[in-house]
Amino acid sequence: MNTTHNTILVTGGGSGIGKGLAEAFHALGNKVIIAGRRKEVLDKTTAANPGMAAVVLDVEKSEAVEAFAQQIIKDYPAINVLINNAGIMVPEDMKDPKKGLANSEAMITTNILGPIRLITAFLPHFQKQPSSAIINVTSGLAFVPLALAPTYCATKAAMHSYTQSLRYQLKDTSVQLIELPPPYVQTELMGPGQASDPNAMPLTDFISETMAIFKNSPEATEICVERVKPLRFAEKGGNYAAFFKTFNDTMTTAAAAAGH
């Protein structure tokens, strides 16, 4: 994917990784449109980045996504890049699922159905473009699940699989499929404390390294910063079971210490 001369839609672009990517691509001269549920957050981001546009989007309703996509295509006919970044993560205690399926269903809708609905809506248009790209933000947890968040990890594993299949189906088209699996990054995905957690990768460092890979490897199908590689390639190491146990033991202890 070329990092310039694009019109890019970033979901979840008002905060965290989505905002970081939106601002980085905006700084390179691309036309960037951010989308999300919270108008005030979107407006704050666009105010800090003159020329960036924002549109409110709720992916929970299929018909709303279709209408949204058609409006975006009408307003920005040159659109050729979709970054599916919007996502939610809620820890789940399956020994005592007090909230039933509400959180699980919300994560499945936002993290899986949302991207699939958007991809389906934009694909006919993207295939008419000389060059286009779909970037699915997954997670290192797609490859080594965090037992504290089983549904979230399952949604990211599903998007990894979906991305691979779609890449194969579209191999003879102008559409490039790219997967971006972040490690644990200083965002507010799981609450305000994560943004200052010294165990998480600073957001600025993650964005900087990610953009460098985009620039230096325009044909890349996966954008993996160094910090995510232990998770991404854990199974290739030949000691996956031990890695999984150590990783989850460590994270469970850390969560308990943090009061989660």
N, C-alpha and C positions, 0 to 999 in steps of 0.2 A: 504493500500500500504506500503510495506517495503521501507525504505528510503536508503537502501544500496544495493549493488550488482545488479544495474540496468544499462541499456544503455538507455539514455534519450535524446530525441529531444525536444528542446525548441524553439518555433517560437517567433520572436521578442526578441531574447535573447541577443541582443547587447546593450540594454539600459533598464532603468526603472525596472519594476517588473520582466520582463523576465530575465534580467541580474542578478538581485538579486537572483532569484530562481536558475538560472543556476550555479551561484557561490556557493550557499549554498549546492546544491546537489553534485557539483564537490568536495567541501571540505569534503564531507562524503565518497569520494572514488568512486562515480559512474562515468561511462564514459558519458560525456555530449557533445552533439553536438548542437550548436546554429545555428539558421537560421534567415535570414532577408534580406531586400532589400539593405541595405547599407554596402558594403564590408568593408569600412574603419572603421566603428563602430564595426563590427564583429571582424576584425583583432585586434583592440585595446583591445577588451575584451579577446580574446584568448591569446594575448601577456602577459596580466596580470595574466592569469591562465594557466600555462604550462600543457599540456595534454588535454586541452579542444579543440574541433574541431569546425570548422565553415563552413557553406555552404550557398551560396547566394540563396535566394528563393523569387520569386514573385508569389503570390497566385492568381493574376488576370487572369491567363490563365490556364484552367483546364488541358490541355494536359501537360503543364509544371509541374504541381503538381504531376501528375501520374508518369512522368519520374523521377522527383525528388525523390519520395517515393521509386521507384524501385532501384534507385542508392543507396539510403541510406541503404536499406535492403541488397543490395549486399555488400556494404562496411562495414556495421555494422550488421551482421546477428543476433546478440544477442539483437538488439533493442527491448525494451518491454514497453517503456513509451513515450507517446506523450503529451507534454504540449502545448496546443493551447493558446498562450498568445498574439500573434500579433494582434494589433487593432489600429484603428484611431478614433479620436473624433473631430468633427468640429461643433461648435455652428451654429444654423440655425435660421434666422429671417424669419419666414414663412409669415409675413405680407409684406415682401419685398424680395422675393427669387431671388436676383440679379444673382446668379450663377446657377439658374435653378436646375436641378437634379444631377449635377456633383458630389457634395459632398455627397449627399444621396446615389447615386449609388456606389461611392467609399467605403463608410462605409459598405454598404450591402455586397459588394464583399469581402472586407477584413475581416469583423467581423463575417459574417455568411457563405458565400460560401467557404471562405478559410478553416476554420476548418472542414466543412462538406466534402470538397474535400480531405483533408488530412486524416480524419478519414476513409473515404471510401477506400482510397488507402492502409492504413496500417492495417485495420481490419483483412483481411485474414491471414496476418502474425502474428498479435497479438494473434489471437485465437489458433495458434499453439504453443504459448509459455506457459510454466508451470504457469507463473504469469505475468500479464501485466496490464497497467493502462492508461486511457485517462483522462487527467486533462484539463477541459475547464475553462479558466479564464473568468468570466463574470463580474459582477459589482453589487454593492449595488443598482445602478440605474436601475437594472432589476426589482426591487421590488417597488421602489418609483422613478418614472422617473423625471429627471430634464427637465423642460419645455423648457429650452434654447437649449437643444440638443435632439430633439425628435427622430431623426433617430438612433442616437447612442444608446439611451435607448431602443428603439424597437429592435435593433440587439441583445442587451444583454438579453432582455426578451425572445427573440426567442431562444437563445442558452441555457437559463435555461430550457425552455420547451423541446428542442431537447435532452438535456442531460438526463432529466427524462425519456423520451421515450426510448432512447437508452439503458439506464441502465436497464430498464425492459426487453427489447428485449434480452439483453446479460446476463441476470441474471444466466443462466445455463452454462456460459462459463468462461474462465479464465480471462476475461477482466473486470477490475473494472472501473466504471465511477465515476469521482469525479468532483464536481463543486467548484471553488474557486472564490467567489465574493469579490473583494477588496472594501474598503471604498475609500474616497478621500485621495490619497497618494501623497507624494512629488515626483512626476516624471515630465517629460516634455510632458505628453500626450496632454495637451492643451496649451503648450508653456513654455518657460523658466521660467516664473514667478511662475508656479505651484511648481517647485522644491524647492522653498524657502518660499512657502506660510505657515505661522504659523498655519493656519486653517486646513492644510492637515496633515495626519499622516506621520511621518518620515519614509522613505523607509526602513531604517535598522530595525526600530521597527516592521514594518509590516512583513518583511521577518523573523525576529526572532520569532515572535508569530506564524506565519504561519508554520514554520518548527517544532516548538514545538508541534503543533496540529498534524502534519503529524506523528511525532515520537510517540506521546502518544496515538493516535487514528488511528491505521492502517486500521481499517474497516470503517472509516468515509466516508460518501458520499458527505458531504459539509464541507469545511474548512472555518469557519467564525471567524475572529478575533472579539474581543469584540466591536471594534469601528464600525463595519458594522452591528451589530445586530439591532440597532434601525431602520435601513432601511429594513433589511431582514425580520423582524418580525413586521413591522408597521401595516400590515393588521390584525394580530392577536390581536393587542392592542385595537381594537374596535373603534378607533377614526381616521381611515385612512384619511378621507376627511380633517380633521383639520390638521393632520400631513403633508399631501401633500401640503396644502396651506401655512402653516408656513415654511416648508422646501423651497418651491419655492419662496416665498416672500423674505426669507433671502438670498437665492442664487442670486436672481435677483438684490437685493440691493447691494450685494457684487460685482457682476459682473459690475454693473454700476459704483461703486466706483473705480474699477480697470481699467475702461475705455474700457471694452469689450462690 
